[in-house]
Amino acid sequence: MIDGRITVPEHGDRDMPVWGRQFLPGDTRKYGQNGGEIVTTERIHGLAGYVQTLQH
């Protein structure tokens, strides 16, 4: 369980990555500007949902 009270060096720092910066450029190239925004948003929601399942 990761509850955030102690730092685990193997997990890196506590800052969450800015996922839009990671996903959007490739999604825009593949799906176009509007499609890239939609796909990126869905990826971020999916990732957040997955992380939420790890906390239970």
C-alpha positions as CSV (number, residue, x, y, z in Angstrom):
1,M,0.0,0.0,0.0
2,I,1.3,3.5,-0.9
3,D,-0.2,6.0,1.5
4,G,2.3,8.8,0.9
5,R,3.7,9.2,4.4
6,I,7.2,7.9,3.6
7,T,9.3,8.5,0.5
8,V,10.3,5.4,-1.4
9,P,13.4,6.3,-3.5
10,E,12.7,3.6,-6.1
11,H,9.3,5.4,-6.8
12,G,10.9,8.7,-7.6
13,D,9.7,12.1,-6.4
14,R,6.1,12.8,-5.3
15,D,5.3,15.0,-8.3
16,M,2.8,13.5,-10.7
17,P,3.9,13.7,-14.4
18,V,2.0,16.0,-16.6
19,W,0.5,13.3,-18.8
20,G,-1.0,15.6,-21.4
21,R,2.5,16.6,-22.3
22,Q,3.4,12.9,-22.7
23,F,0.4,11.8,-24.7
24,L,-0.8,14.8,-26.7
25,P,2.0,15.2,-29.3
26,G,1.7,11.6,-30.5
27,D,-2.1,11.6,-30.3
28,T,-2.3,14.8,-32.3
29,R,0.0,13.4,-35.0
30,K,-2.2,10.2,-35.3
31,Y,-5.7,11.6,-34.8
32,G,-5.4,15.3,-35.7
33,Q,-5.8,18.3,-33.4
34,N,-9.3,17.7,-32.2
35,G,-9.0,13.9,-32.1
36,G,-5.7,14.2,-30.3
37,E,-7.3,16.2,-27.5
38,I,-10.2,13.7,-27.1
39,V,-7.9,10.7,-27.1
40,T,-5.4,12.3,-24.7
41,T,-8.3,13.2,-22.3
42,E,-9.6,9.6,-22.4
43,R,-6.1,8.2,-21.8
44,I,-5.6,10.4,-18.8
45,H,-9.1,9.4,-17.4
46,G,-8.2,5.8,-17.9
47,L,-4.8,6.2,-16.2
48,A,-6.4,8.0,-13.3
49,G,-9.1,5.3,-13.0
50,Y,-6.4,2.6,-12.9
51,V,-4.3,4.4,-10.3
52,Q,-7.5,4.8,-8.2
53,T,-8.0,1.0,-8.2
54,L,-4.5,0.6,-6.7
55,Q,-5.4,2.6,-3.7
56,H,-8.2,0.3,-2.5
